[in-house]
């Protein structure tokens, strides 16, 4: 009987520890101050954005890291080209990025180019998972959305050249990605075209 009680106590303590680690990591992402000079490096790739627009991009990057955190090592795909550009710029600040990853994820968060993905289903599953998590973060019903989450709206909102543009519902011949059906599966009544993902993703090592 004593062993049973000891086992229960250990399980409870372990759950409390895991919970505290999750809270700490998510707080780190929420409160992290991106390094000085990062915006200047980002402007080399995306010049012409206003200071307010740059702020939006880096808040999008913050949300992307929260998506990766909540994915718990499952693969997620990047839905925004401009946020991906900001991620690339951050990775170049190697020491800062490594320290950030250690506190935010407990490991180094690798960037996986689309070309390196095993198959299209990996990217498709990844974008669906990103959609569900991003919707959860913004309290959007992923199966009946009334608006796009930040990461899915970013490129169109900022009119990013070469970006990935999503609509809740796409008509015939639309050249945008149909976000309204990403989280639905076969049970949705919305009309869905291609699933769209940016050029990279993150997941388990």
FENSULRA-V937156 format. One record per pair of residues at least 4 apart in sequence whose ideal C-beta (glycine too) atoms are under 6 Angstrom apart, sorted by the first residue. I is the first residue (numbers start at 1). J is the second residue. D is the distance in whole Angstrom. If there is no record, write none. Layout:
i: {I:I}
j: {J:J}
d: {D:D}
This chain:
i: {25:25:27:28:28:28:29:29:29:34:34:35:35:38:39:41:42:42:43:45:46:49:49:53:57:57:60:60:60:60:61:61:61:63:63:64:67:67:67:67:68:70:71:73:75:75:75:76:76:76:76:77:77:77:77:77:77:78:78:78:78:79:79:79:79:80:80:80:80:81:81:81:81:81:81:82:82:82:83:84:84:84:90:91:93:100:101:101:101:105:109:111:112:112:112:113:114:117:117:118:121:123:124:126:127:127:128:130:131:131:131:132:132:134:134:135:135:135:138:140:142:143:143:145:148:148:148:148:152:152:153:155:155:155:155:156:164:164:165:166:166:167:168:168:169:169:170:170:170:170:177:178:178:180:181:181:181:184}
j: {69:104:31:32:103:104:65:66:104:38:58:93:96:89:54:89:86:89:47:85:85:53:54:158:82:86:83:150:151:154:83:86:87:150:151:83:76:130:133:134:202:133:76:204:126:201:203:126:129:130:201:123:126:127:130:197:201:84:198:200:201:130:151:152:198:151:154:155:198:155:160:162:163:164:198:154:155:160:154:198:199:200:97:97:97:104:105:108:109:109:202:200:116:200:201:200:199:122:123:122:125:197:195:201:195:197:182:134:142:182:183:142:183:149:151:140:142:149:149:145:183:183:184:168:152:153:166:179:166:179:157:160:163:164:165:165:196:198:176:177:179:176:179:180:180:190:174:176:178:193:196:192:193:190:188:190:192:188}
d: {6:5:6:6:5:5:5:5:5:5:6:5:4:6:6:4:5:4:5:5:6:4:5:5:5:5:4:6:6:5:5:5:6:6:6:6:6:6:5:6:5:5:5:4:5:6:3:5:5:5:6:5:3:4:6:4:4:5:4:5:6:6:5:5:6:5:4:5:6:6:6:6:4:6:5:6:6:5:6:5:6:6:6:5:6:6:5:5:5:5:5:5:6:6:5:5:5:5:5:5:6:5:5:5:5:4:5:6:6:4:5:5:5:4:5:4:4:6:5:5:4:6:6:6:4:4:6:6:5:5:5:4:3:5:6:4:5:6:4:5:4:5:6:4:5:6:4:6:4:5:3:5:4:5:5:5:3:3}
